[in-house]
C-alpha cells in the first residue's frame, strides 16, 4: 500500500509540482503578476481545452446525466453540512458564508483537471470536463448566492454565467457533435496546441497564488471556523462524495474521477469572493493554503484507493 502511494506520488504529483514550484519561485523573486495569466487561462486556454475535450470525448448521455445528478446532490449536501456545523459551533453570519465557500468551492479547474489527466489519462479528462462545466454553472449562480445572498441578486448570478467563455466553448462543442461537423485538420491542430498549454500555465498560477495567500494568526473565535473548514474539505467531502456516488450507482472511471474532483482542496477564488462579500476572508485564505498543502499527501492515497 505504502509503496503504491509513493509510486503514485512520484508518477502523478512530481510532474504537477514542477510548474507549481516554478510559480512559487517566480512570485517570490520576480513578483509574478498572475492576473494576465488568469485572463489568458479563462478566456483562451480553458475554452480551448473544454472545446477540444468535449468534441473528442468518449462520454455517453448516461455519463452526463449521472455527473449532473452527482454535482447537484453533492453541492446541496456540502452546503447543508456547512450550515449544520455553523449552527453547532455558533458561527457568525460572515463565518458561515466563508465556511460555505470553503465547503462548496473546490479547485477542480486549475488543479483538478491536470491531476485527473495525469492520474487517469484522456478518458479521465473526458469525464472531468463535464463535471467542470456543471461546477462552473453551480458555483457562479447558487454558490455565490448562498454565500452572499444579502448582497447579490439571483438574476445577477445567472448573468455571470454567460460571462464565462468556457460555457460557450462547451455549447459549440455540443453543436459540432450533434451536427457531425468536420473540423479542419489545421484548425484542430491549433486548438490542440492551445489546450496543451493549459495545464502548465494554471499550475504555475496555482503556485503563485499559494504563496500570495495569507496564513497569519487567527482570532480565537475564528479558529473554530477554520478547523470546521479543514474538516469538511479534507475529511467530510470525500466521505459524502463516496456515499452519493454509491447511492447513484456510479461505477468505474467516472466514479474515480468524480470522487477525486469532489475531494480537491478549497478553490483560490473562494478568498476573492470572501473579500468581496466580507465572508471572513482571513480564515478562508488560511483554509485554502492548508487544504492545498494537505492535498499533496491525501490525494495520492485516494487515487490509489479508487484505482
N, C-alpha and C positions, 0 to 999 in steps of 0.2 A: 504494500500500500504506500509506504513512505517513498520507496524507490519510484513508483509510478507518479506520485505527486511531484517529486523532484524532476522527473523526466518532463512532465507537463510544464512545470515552471521554466525549465530550460528551453523547451521547444516553442512554447507559446508566449511566455512573458519576457524572455530575453529580447526577442525581436521587437516587442511592444515598448520595452524600456529604453531602447536606443533613442528614438525620436523624443520620448518623454524627457530623458536626461538632457538631450540637446536643447529642448525648450527651457528647462530649468536653468541651464548654463547661459543661454542667450538672454534670458530675462534678468539673471543675476549680474552678468558682466557687460551686456550690451544694451540693457534696458529695452528689450524687445517689446514693441507695441503690437499687441495681439488683435487690436480692433480691425486693421486692414485684412489680417489673415482670417478673422471670423467672418468678415463680409465676403471674402473670396470663397470660403467654405460654404457659407449659407446660400449665396446667390449663384455660384458657379459649380463648385466641386460636388456638393451634396445633390443638387438636381441631376447632374450628370451620372452620379453613382446610382441614384434611385431609378432613373430612366433606363440605364443600361441593364441593371439587375432585373427590373420588372419585365423588360421586353424579352429577356432570355431565361427568366426564372422558370424552374421546374416546380411550379406550385399549382395546386388544384383549387377549385371553388370551396371545397371542404376545408382546405388549409386556411383560406381567407376567413371563412365563417367561424372556424374554431379559434383563430387568432383574435378576431373581433370580440367574440364572447369572453375569451380569457382577459383581454385588456380591460373590458368594461367591469367584469366581476372583480378583477384584481385591484383596479382603481377604487372601486366602492369599498372593498374590504379594508384596504390600507387607509383610506380616509376615515372609515369608521373606527379603526384601531387607533388612529391619532386622536380622534375626538374622545374615545373612551379613556385612553391613557391620560389625556389632558385633564379630564374631569377627576380621575383618581388622584392625580398629583396636584390638583388645584392650580393649574397654569393660567396665566393671564390670557386675554384675547390675542395680543401680539405674539405671545409664545405659542399659542395654539395654531395661529396662522403659519408661523415658522415651522412648527412640527409637521403641519400638513404638507408644506413644500418639501421638507426633507423626506417624508414618508412616501410621497407620490411621484416626485420628480427624480428620475434616475438618469445617469449618464449613458444612455443606450446608444446615442449617436456618435459622439466624439471618442468614446472608449469602447462601447459595446460592439459596434459594427466591426472595427478592426480585430477585436478579440474573437468574435464569432468566426470571422473569415479564417483566422489562423487556427482556431481550435476545431472547426467543423467543415472548413473548405467552402467551395462555392455553393453547395447545396444548403449549408447553414446560412450563408449570406442571403440566399434566395428567400428562405423562411423569415429571416430577420427583417428584411426590407418591408414586409407587410406590417410587422409589429411597429416599426419605426414610424411609418406614415400614420397609423392609428394613434400611436402615442403622441405624435405632434399635434394632432387634432384635439385629443383629450386634454393635454397639458395646456394648450393655448386657448381653451374655452373653459371647460369645467374646472380644471386645476387652478387657473388664475382666479376664477370667480369664487371658488371655495376659500382660497387663501385671502382674498381681499374683496369680498362681496359688498362691503360697505363703501368702497371707493371705486368699484369697477362694474359698469353695467354689462349684463349678459350680451346685449347686442354688440357692444364694443369688443367683447371676447370673440364672438363669431366673426366679426370683421377682421380681427387679427389673423385668423386662419388663412384668409385669402391674400395675406401679405407674404405667405411662405412659398417661395419658388418651388420647393420640393413637392408641394401639393399639385401644382400644375404639371410638373415632370411626371408624377405618378398618373395623372389623368391622361397625359399624352401617351404614356406607355400602354395604358389600358386600351386606348383608342387604336394604337398601332396593332396591338394583338387582336383586337376584335375585327378590324378591317383586313388583317393579314397583310399589312402594308410593308413592302420590302424596303429596308433602309440601305441606301447605297454604301458599298464597302468602305469607301473613303471617309464618309461621314461617321460610320460605325467605328472605324479605327480612331478617328479624332475624339469621339465621345469616350471610348475605352481609355485613351491616353489621359484625358482629363480626370476620369473617375479613378484611375490608378494613382493619382496624386492626392486623393482624399485622405487616406489613412496616415501617411507620414505628416501631412500638414496639421490635421486635427489633433494628433497625438503630441506634436510639438507644442501646439496651443495649450493642450491639457497640462503639460509640464510647466509652461509659463504661468498658467492660471493657478496651479497648485502653490507655487512659491509666492503668488500675489495674495492668496487667501490669508487673512489674519487669524492667527491661532493664539491670541493673548488670553490672559486670565479672565474667567467669567465670574460674575457676581454669584453669590451662593444660591440665590433664588432662581438664577438662570441655569445653574448646573443640572437641576432636575430635568429641565427641557433638553439639555444637551445629551444626557445619558439616555433619555427616552428616545431621542432621535437615533442615537447609535444602536440601541437595542432593536428598534423597529426595522431600520435599514439593513443591519448586518445579520440579525438572527431571525426576527419575525417574518420579514418579507420573503426569504427563501422558503420557509415552512408553509406560509399561507399560499404562496405560488404553487408549491408542490401539491397541496391539498386541492386547490382549484383545478389544476391540470388533471389530477386523478379523477376528480368529480366529473370533468368534461370528457373523460376517457381519451385524452390526447396522448399519443404514444410516439416512439421513435425519435427521429431527428428534431421534429417540431417540439416535442416535449423538452428535449435537452436545450434547444435554443431559447425557447420562451422562459425556461427556468433560469438560465444564465442571465438573460436580459433583465428579468424582473429582480435579480439579485445584485445588480450593478450598484456602485456607490451613488451617493446623492449627486445630482446634477450641479455643475458650477453655476448654471443660470439661475439656480434657486436663490443664491445670495443677491443677484441683481434684482429679482422680484421682491426679496425680503427688504432690501434697501428702499425700493420704490414704494412699497406699501407699509413700511415700518413694521415688518413682521419679525422682530427680534433678530436683526442681521448678524449680530456678534456670535450667537450660538449656532446659527445656520452655517456661517462660514467655517466655524470650527468643526462642525459635523461633516462638511464637505471634505475638509483636509483629512480627517481621521478615517472616514469611511473609504476614501480613495487609497490611503496608505494600507489599511487593513485588507482591502480587496486583493492586493498582490499576494497575500497569504491565504485568504479564504477561497477565492475563485478557483485556483488550481485544484484544491480539494474537491470543490463542487463539480468541476469539469470531469475529474476522474470518476466521481460517483455516477454522473449521468451518462458517461460513455460506457 
